[in-house]
């Protein structure tokens, strides 16, 4: 099997040198991902004395909008007028809620999240709202039962923006994830680390634009690697991702 892969830094990748902010940021991201991948390998029982096997896989994908529109209750409706509609999603173990609503009853549920999106404990947030006499701060609460409610504030305008750990951190498919890679490691080698070597946004360019993305959330099985999410990618964009799978 091959020896451990090394971090390759090429001069042509940094034409402006490392004094330019974007080039320095990209260099540091590459260094951080290499360190993270090395840490993952060691945490799975691999040592520096071991031999490694590896393969690369490039995948093109399109991320769909993964926001889920809730069913609003108690006379609450979306505010409109150019403001975002109500929605929720789960990313990297956290539930995110968005949107601006109006006209409902302060106190009862605006809507209720599914149990797997709800927090383990009640969550409270200061939020911007309007009772008709100008903007004020209100109290947005998300209960452990998933009830999203405005306990204090006005109903002329109320922001739902908040984020909290989900009681079930499992990632949710968004049209592209989970990705399933066939295990192409030779012999009995098992995957111990999966690195994202390169991420290109292909939405507006045939050559792609490099983007900042984190190492993937992944898990192995007998004959495949499941990648459940990659941090730093956005909905309604096309990407080309190059993964490096390390085994030993």
N, C-alpha and C positions, 0 to 999 in steps of 0.2 A: 504493500500500500504506500501511497505518497506520504511525504513528510508534511508537517503542519503548514497550511497556507500562511503567507506573510502579508502584511499590509503594504500595498503598492501605492506609492505617491509619485505621480508623474508630473514633470515640469509643465507639460503642455496643458494640464488641467488647471493651472493657475497662471495664466498669461500676465496678469496684473501684479503678480507677486502676492505675498502674504500680508502686505500692508493694506490692501483693499479689503473693505469690510466683508463683502460677499465671499471672496476667495478664502479669507481667514475662517469665516463661519463654516464653509464647506469642508475645509481641511479639518477643523475641530470635530465636525459631525462624523467624518470618516474615522478619525481617531477614536472617538467615543464609541462608535459602532463596533470597531475592532476590539476595544476593551470589553464591551458588553458581551460580544460573541465569545471571547476567550473565557470570561467569567462563567457564561452558560455552560461551556464545554467542561470546565473543571467541576462545576456544581453537579454535573451528571456522571461524575466518577472517572473522567479522563484525566490523565496526568501528562506532564510535558515529555515523559519518557515513552509514551505510547506512539504507535504508528497511526496515521490517519488515512482515511479514504474520503473522497469528496466528489460531488458533481454539481454543475450549474444548471439552472432552469430559468428560462425567460418566458414570461407570461404577459399577454396583452389582456386588459380587462377594462370594463366601464363600470363605474360606481353609480348606481341609481340613487335617487333621493330616498334616504332611509327614515325620514321623519314620518311618524304615524299621526294622523289627525284624530283627536279624541272626540267623543260625543259629549258636547257641552250640555249642562243642565241648569236648572233654576234660573232660567231666562238669560243666561250668559250667552253672548254671541261674539264673533270675531270683530275687532274694532274697525278693520278696513282702513281706508284713507292712506294706503301705502305702508301700513304697519304689518308686520309678519303675523300669519295666522297661528293659532294654537297647535302645538305638536309635541311629541315626545319620542325619544329614541334611547338606545343603550349603546354606549361606546366604552370599551376598555374597563368594563365593570362598573361604570357610572351611568345613572339615568340623567339625561338632559331634557329640560322642558323649555319650550320657547313660546313666543306669541304675546299678543296684547288683546284683551277682551273688554267688554263693556256691558252695561245695562242689567246685570244680574243682581241677585240678592247677596249682600255681604253676609258671610257666615257659613251658609250651607255649601255643599260641594260645587265647585265649578265643573270638575269632571273627576273620574276615578281611574287611576292607573291599574293595569293588570298586576297581579300579585308578584310576578317575577321582576317587575320594574319598581315596585314599592321599596322604600327604605326599611331597614330593620327596626330603626327607632324613628320617632317623630322628628321632622326637620322643620326649622323655622328660618325665614328669610325676610330681610327688609326689602321692600319693592316699591317702585314708583307708581303712584296712582293719582286719581283726580276725583274729587267729590263735587266738582262743578265750580269751585272757587279758586282753582289753580292747583299746581302739582304739590303733592304731599307724599310722605313716606307711609306705606301701609305694612301690614304683617301678613306675609304669605306662608301658609303652613301646608306641609305634605305629611300626612299621617302614615303610620306603619301599615295601615290598611290600603294605602294608595290614594286616599282622598286628598285632592288638591283644593284648597279653600283660601279665600281672603278673609281673615278673621278681623282685621282692622283696616279701614281705608274707604275709598269711594268707588262707585261703580261707573263713573263717567269714562274712566280710562284706568286699566290695571295691567301691569306687566307681569307675565308668568315666568320670566327668565330665572332659572335656577338649575343647580346640578348637585347630585348627592350619590353616595355609594348605593348600588342596587342590592336588594336582598339576595338575588341570584345573579352573580357577576358574569354568567355565560354570555358570550357574544351572540348577536342576532344577525342572521344573513341579511345582506343589503343589496342583493342582486349580483354580487361578485364573490363575496366571502360567504362561507368558508371555501378556500381553495384546497384542492387535494392533489398533491404531487406523488407520483409513483416513486417508490423507493428504488433508486438506481444504484445504490451502493453495492459494491461487489461482495460476493460470498455471504458471510454471516454478519457483516458490519451493520451496526445499528446507528441511526441518527442521534447525535448528541448536541448539535447546534445548527440553527438555521439563521443565516445572516442575509439581510437585504443589501446587496452590493451596490445596486444602482436603481434609481427610480426616475423615470422620465414622464412628464406630462405631455401626451401626444394629442391633446385636444385641438390645438391651434397650429401645430407644426409637425411636418413629416419627420423631421430630425429629433423632435422632442426637446423639452426644456427640463433640465435637472431640477428636482424638487427635494426639499428636506423631508425625510420620512424616517421613522424609527424602525428598530428591528421588529420582526413579526412576532405575534403571539401564536404559538404553534404547539402541536402535540403529535407524538408518533403512534403508529399502530404496526401491525405485523408487516404490511406491504405498502404503506403509504405514509405521507406526512400531511397533516391537516393544518393549514394556516387559517386561523379564525379571524385575524384582523392585522392591519398595519397602521400604526399611528401616523397622522400627518397627511392622509389622503382625504379628498373632499368629494362630495356627491356631485353627480352630473359632469364628471371629468373622465377622460380616457387616459390610462396609464400603461406604461411598459415597465415591468418589474423584473429585475434579475436577482435571483436567489442563489446563495451558495449553501449547500447542505454538507455538513461535516459529519463523518461517522468514524467509529472506531470499534 
